[in-house]
């Protein structure tokens, strides 16, 4: 029995000596490159012209607006509503939404000339929006 224990110990010692003693492989570090820009990506600026409604209720006749499109995501603003976001589809159609209210949205399209045109309307006011990529 003692001899079997010694033999087992010797075998385990031999197996340990044969094991892989190299350090573990280093983890790969780095960053994932960003996805390539989409066709409509860029900065857009222009104006929203009030086409319907009184000034005391709707504000100024025209309002400067800006919009940024990056990776098919658009961020801009709607007159008297504040920030609005949306997703640009492959054909350039884009609906900007501000908040959860369905009335706080504007559907439009970015043309092949990179011009976003839309009409934003509330119960008492309407604006024609035209933004160009700069």
SELO-512376 format. One record per residue (C-alpha): residue number from 1; x, y, z. Coordinates in nm, 2 decimals. Layout:
BEGIN
<rec><num>NUM</num><c1>X</c1><c2>Y</c2><c3>Z</c3></rec>
...
END
This chain:
BEGIN
<rec><num>1</num><c1>0.00</c1><c2>0.00</c2><c3>0.00</c3></rec>
<rec><num>2</num><c1>0.28</c1><c2>0.24</c2><c3>0.09</c3></rec>
<rec><num>3</num><c1>0.45</c1><c2>0.15</c2><c3>-0.23</c3></rec>
<rec><num>4</num><c1>0.13</c1><c2>0.22</c2><c3>-0.43</c3></rec>
<rec><num>5</num><c1>0.10</c1><c2>0.56</c2><c3>-0.26</c3></rec>
<rec><num>6</num><c1>0.46</c1><c2>0.65</c2><c3>-0.34</c3></rec>
<rec><num>7</num><c1>0.42</c1><c2>0.54</c2><c3>-0.70</c3></rec>
<rec><num>8</num><c1>0.10</c1><c2>0.75</c2><c3>-0.73</c3></rec>
<rec><num>9</num><c1>0.28</c1><c2>1.05</c2><c3>-0.59</c3></rec>
<rec><num>10</num><c1>0.57</c1><c2>1.01</c2><c3>-0.84</c3></rec>
<rec><num>11</num><c1>0.33</c1><c2>0.98</c2><c3>-1.13</c3></rec>
<rec><num>12</num><c1>0.14</c1><c2>1.30</c2><c3>-1.02</c3></rec>
<rec><num>13</num><c1>0.48</c1><c2>1.48</c2><c3>-0.98</c3></rec>
<rec><num>14</num><c1>0.58</c1><c2>1.37</c2><c3>-1.33</c3></rec>
<rec><num>15</num><c1>0.25</c1><c2>1.49</c2><c3>-1.48</c3></rec>
<rec><num>16</num><c1>0.28</c1><c2>1.82</c2><c3>-1.31</c3></rec>
<rec><num>17</num><c1>0.62</c1><c2>1.87</c2><c3>-1.46</c3></rec>
<rec><num>18</num><c1>0.49</c1><c2>1.80</c2><c3>-1.80</c3></rec>
<rec><num>19</num><c1>0.20</c1><c2>2.05</c2><c3>-1.77</c3></rec>
<rec><num>20</num><c1>0.19</c1><c2>2.37</c2><c3>-1.97</c3></rec>
<rec><num>21</num><c1>0.36</c1><c2>2.63</c2><c3>-1.75</c3></rec>
<rec><num>22</num><c1>0.33</c1><c2>2.92</c2><c3>-2.00</c3></rec>
<rec><num>23</num><c1>0.14</c1><c2>3.23</c2><c3>-1.89</c3></rec>
<rec><num>24</num><c1>-0.22</c1><c2>3.26</c2><c3>-2.01</c3></rec>
<rec><num>25</num><c1>-0.27</c1><c2>3.44</c2><c3>-2.34</c3></rec>
<rec><num>26</num><c1>-0.31</c1><c2>3.82</c2><c3>-2.31</c3></rec>
<rec><num>27</num><c1>-0.65</c1><c2>3.96</c2><c3>-2.37</c3></rec>
<rec><num>28</num><c1>-0.70</c1><c2>4.14</c2><c3>-2.69</c3></rec>
<rec><num>29</num><c1>-0.76</c1><c2>4.51</c2><c3>-2.63</c3></rec>
<rec><num>30</num><c1>-0.87</c1><c2>4.78</c2><c3>-2.86</c3></rec>
<rec><num>31</num><c1>-1.17</c1><c2>4.96</c2><c3>-2.98</c3></rec>
<rec><num>32</num><c1>-1.43</c1><c2>4.85</c2><c3>-3.23</c3></rec>
<rec><num>33</num><c1>-1.43</c1><c2>5.09</c2><c3>-3.53</c3></rec>
<rec><num>34</num><c1>-1.74</c1><c2>5.29</c2><c3>-3.57</c3></rec>
<rec><num>35</num><c1>-1.98</c1><c2>5.19</c2><c3>-3.84</c3></rec>
<rec><num>36</num><c1>-1.94</c1><c2>5.38</c2><c3>-4.17</c3></rec>
<rec><num>37</num><c1>-2.15</c1><c2>5.70</c2><c3>-4.22</c3></rec>
<rec><num>38</num><c1>-2.48</c1><c2>5.66</c2><c3>-4.39</c3></rec>
<rec><num>39</num><c1>-2.58</c1><c2>5.85</c2><c3>-4.70</c3></rec>
<rec><num>40</num><c1>-2.79</c1><c2>6.12</c2><c3>-4.52</c3></rec>
<rec><num>41</num><c1>-2.55</c1><c2>6.18</c2><c3>-4.23</c3></rec>
<rec><num>42</num><c1>-2.45</c1><c2>6.54</c2><c3>-4.17</c3></rec>
<rec><num>43</num><c1>-2.55</c1><c2>6.87</c2><c3>-4.02</c3></rec>
<rec><num>44</num><c1>-2.86</c1><c2>7.04</c2><c3>-4.16</c3></rec>
<rec><num>45</num><c1>-2.98</c1><c2>7.40</c2><c3>-4.10</c3></rec>
<rec><num>46</num><c1>-3.26</c1><c2>7.61</c2><c3>-4.23</c3></rec>
<rec><num>47</num><c1>-3.58</c1><c2>7.77</c2><c3>-4.13</c3></rec>
<rec><num>48</num><c1>-3.94</c1><c2>7.69</c2><c3>-4.02</c3></rec>
<rec><num>49</num><c1>-4.18</c1><c2>7.95</c2><c3>-4.17</c3></rec>
<rec><num>50</num><c1>-4.51</c1><c2>8.00</c2><c3>-4.01</c3></rec>
<rec><num>51</num><c1>-4.77</c1><c2>7.94</c2><c3>-4.28</c3></rec>
<rec><num>52</num><c1>-5.08</c1><c2>7.94</c2><c3>-4.06</c3></rec>
<rec><num>53</num><c1>-5.18</c1><c2>8.08</c2><c3>-3.73</c3></rec>
<rec><num>54</num><c1>-5.15</c1><c2>8.42</c2><c3>-3.54</c3></rec>
<rec><num>55</num><c1>-4.82</c1><c2>8.54</c2><c3>-3.40</c3></rec>
<rec><num>56</num><c1>-4.96</c1><c2>8.57</c2><c3>-3.05</c3></rec>
<rec><num>57</num><c1>-5.04</c1><c2>8.20</c2><c3>-3.05</c3></rec>
<rec><num>58</num><c1>-4.77</c1><c2>8.06</c2><c3>-3.28</c3></rec>
<rec><num>59</num><c1>-4.47</c1><c2>8.28</c2><c3>-3.23</c3></rec>
<rec><num>60</num><c1>-4.25</c1><c2>8.45</c2><c3>-3.49</c3></rec>
<rec><num>61</num><c1>-4.30</c1><c2>8.42</c2><c3>-3.86</c3></rec>
<rec><num>62</num><c1>-3.98</c1><c2>8.23</c2><c3>-3.90</c3></rec>
<rec><num>63</num><c1>-3.76</c1><c2>8.03</c2><c3>-3.67</c3></rec>
<rec><num>64</num><c1>-3.40</c1><c2>7.90</c2><c3>-3.75</c3></rec>
<rec><num>65</num><c1>-3.37</c1><c2>7.53</c2><c3>-3.70</c3></rec>
<rec><num>66</num><c1>-3.09</c1><c2>7.28</c2><c3>-3.70</c3></rec>
<rec><num>67</num><c1>-3.08</c1><c2>6.90</c2><c3>-3.73</c3></rec>
<rec><num>68</num><c1>-2.80</c1><c2>6.65</c2><c3>-3.70</c3></rec>
<rec><num>69</num><c1>-2.82</c1><c2>6.31</c2><c3>-3.87</c3></rec>
<rec><num>70</num><c1>-2.57</c1><c2>6.04</c2><c3>-3.76</c3></rec>
<rec><num>71</num><c1>-2.60</c1><c2>5.67</c2><c3>-3.83</c3></rec>
<rec><num>72</num><c1>-2.96</c1><c2>5.71</c2><c3>-3.95</c3></rec>
<rec><num>73</num><c1>-3.06</c1><c2>5.88</c2><c3>-3.63</c3></rec>
<rec><num>74</num><c1>-3.18</c1><c2>6.24</c2><c3>-3.65</c3></rec>
<rec><num>75</num><c1>-3.19</c1><c2>6.50</c2><c3>-3.37</c3></rec>
<rec><num>76</num><c1>-3.34</c1><c2>6.84</c2><c3>-3.42</c3></rec>
<rec><num>77</num><c1>-3.62</c1><c2>7.06</c2><c3>-3.28</c3></rec>
<rec><num>78</num><c1>-3.98</c1><c2>7.15</c2><c3>-3.36</c3></rec>
<rec><num>79</num><c1>-4.11</c1><c2>7.51</c2><c3>-3.33</c3></rec>
<rec><num>80</num><c1>-4.25</c1><c2>7.57</c2><c3>-2.97</c3></rec>
<rec><num>81</num><c1>-4.19</c1><c2>7.20</c2><c3>-2.88</c3></rec>
<rec><num>82</num><c1>-3.81</c1><c2>7.16</c2><c3>-2.83</c3></rec>
<rec><num>83</num><c1>-3.60</c1><c2>6.86</c2><c3>-2.91</c3></rec>
<rec><num>84</num><c1>-3.73</c1><c2>6.60</c2><c3>-3.15</c3></rec>
<rec><num>85</num><c1>-3.57</c1><c2>6.27</c2><c3>-3.27</c3></rec>
<rec><num>86</num><c1>-3.64</c1><c2>6.03</c2><c3>-3.55</c3></rec>
<rec><num>87</num><c1>-3.49</c1><c2>5.76</c2><c3>-3.78</c3></rec>
<rec><num>88</num><c1>-3.41</c1><c2>5.82</c2><c3>-4.14</c3></rec>
<rec><num>89</num><c1>-3.51</c1><c2>5.54</c2><c3>-4.37</c3></rec>
<rec><num>90</num><c1>-3.32</c1><c2>5.44</c2><c3>-4.69</c3></rec>
<rec><num>91</num><c1>-3.54</c1><c2>5.66</c2><c3>-4.91</c3></rec>
<rec><num>92</num><c1>-3.48</c1><c2>5.96</c2><c3>-4.69</c3></rec>
<rec><num>93</num><c1>-3.82</c1><c2>5.97</c2><c3>-4.52</c3></rec>
<rec><num>94</num><c1>-3.80</c1><c2>6.09</c2><c3>-4.17</c3></rec>
<rec><num>95</num><c1>-4.06</c1><c2>6.15</c2><c3>-3.89</c3></rec>
<rec><num>96</num><c1>-3.93</c1><c2>6.37</c2><c3>-3.61</c3></rec>
<rec><num>97</num><c1>-4.11</c1><c2>6.32</c2><c3>-3.28</c3></rec>
<rec><num>98</num><c1>-4.11</c1><c2>6.54</c2><c3>-2.97</c3></rec>
<rec><num>99</num><c1>-4.24</c1><c2>6.37</c2><c3>-2.66</c3></rec>
<rec><num>100</num><c1>-4.51</c1><c2>6.09</c2><c3>-2.65</c3></rec>
<rec><num>101</num><c1>-4.79</c1><c2>6.30</c2><c3>-2.79</c3></rec>
<rec><num>102</num><c1>-4.87</c1><c2>6.19</c2><c3>-3.15</c3></rec>
<rec><num>103</num><c1>-4.95</c1><c2>6.55</c2><c3>-3.24</c3></rec>
<rec><num>104</num><c1>-4.59</c1><c2>6.64</c2><c3>-3.16</c3></rec>
<rec><num>105</num><c1>-4.44</c1><c2>6.50</c2><c3>-3.48</c3></rec>
<rec><num>106</num><c1>-4.35</c1><c2>6.60</c2><c3>-3.83</c3></rec>
<rec><num>107</num><c1>-4.32</c1><c2>6.37</c2><c3>-4.13</c3></rec>
<rec><num>108</num><c1>-4.09</c1><c2>6.48</c2><c3>-4.41</c3></rec>
<rec><num>109</num><c1>-3.82</c1><c2>6.36</c2><c3>-4.65</c3></rec>
<rec><num>110</num><c1>-3.46</c1><c2>6.43</c2><c3>-4.72</c3></rec>
<rec><num>111</num><c1>-3.42</c1><c2>6.46</c2><c3>-5.10</c3></rec>
<rec><num>112</num><c1>-3.13</c1><c2>6.35</c2><c3>-5.32</c3></rec>
<rec><num>113</num><c1>-3.00</c1><c2>6.71</c2><c3>-5.29</c3></rec>
<rec><num>114</num><c1>-2.99</c1><c2>6.66</c2><c3>-4.91</c3></rec>
<rec><num>115</num><c1>-3.28</c1><c2>6.90</c2><c3>-4.84</c3></rec>
<rec><num>116</num><c1>-3.52</c1><c2>6.81</c2><c3>-4.57</c3></rec>
<rec><num>117</num><c1>-3.88</c1><c2>6.94</c2><c3>-4.63</c3></rec>
<rec><num>118</num><c1>-4.17</c1><c2>6.89</c2><c3>-4.40</c3></rec>
<rec><num>119</num><c1>-4.48</c1><c2>7.06</c2><c3>-4.27</c3></rec>
<rec><num>120</num><c1>-4.54</c1><c2>7.07</c2><c3>-3.89</c3></rec>
<rec><num>121</num><c1>-4.89</c1><c2>7.14</c2><c3>-3.78</c3></rec>
<rec><num>122</num><c1>-5.07</c1><c2>7.18</c2><c3>-3.44</c3></rec>
<rec><num>123</num><c1>-5.44</c1><c2>7.26</c2><c3>-3.38</c3></rec>
<rec><num>124</num><c1>-5.38</c1><c2>7.63</c2><c3>-3.43</c3></rec>
<rec><num>125</num><c1>-5.05</c1><c2>7.67</c2><c3>-3.61</c3></rec>
<rec><num>126</num><c1>-4.85</c1><c2>7.53</c2><c3>-3.91</c3></rec>
<rec><num>127</num><c1>-4.49</c1><c2>7.57</c2><c3>-4.02</c3></rec>
<rec><num>128</num><c1>-4.32</c1><c2>7.48</c2><c3>-4.35</c3></rec>
<rec><num>129</num><c1>-3.98</c1><c2>7.34</c2><c3>-4.27</c3></rec>
<rec><num>130</num><c1>-3.68</c1><c2>7.35</c2><c3>-4.51</c3></rec>
<rec><num>131</num><c1>-3.33</c1><c2>7.24</c2><c3>-4.40</c3></rec>
<rec><num>132</num><c1>-3.03</c1><c2>7.19</c2><c3>-4.61</c3></rec>
<rec><num>133</num><c1>-2.72</c1><c2>6.98</c2><c3>-4.54</c3></rec>
<rec><num>134</num><c1>-2.42</c1><c2>7.22</c2><c3>-4.47</c3></rec>
END
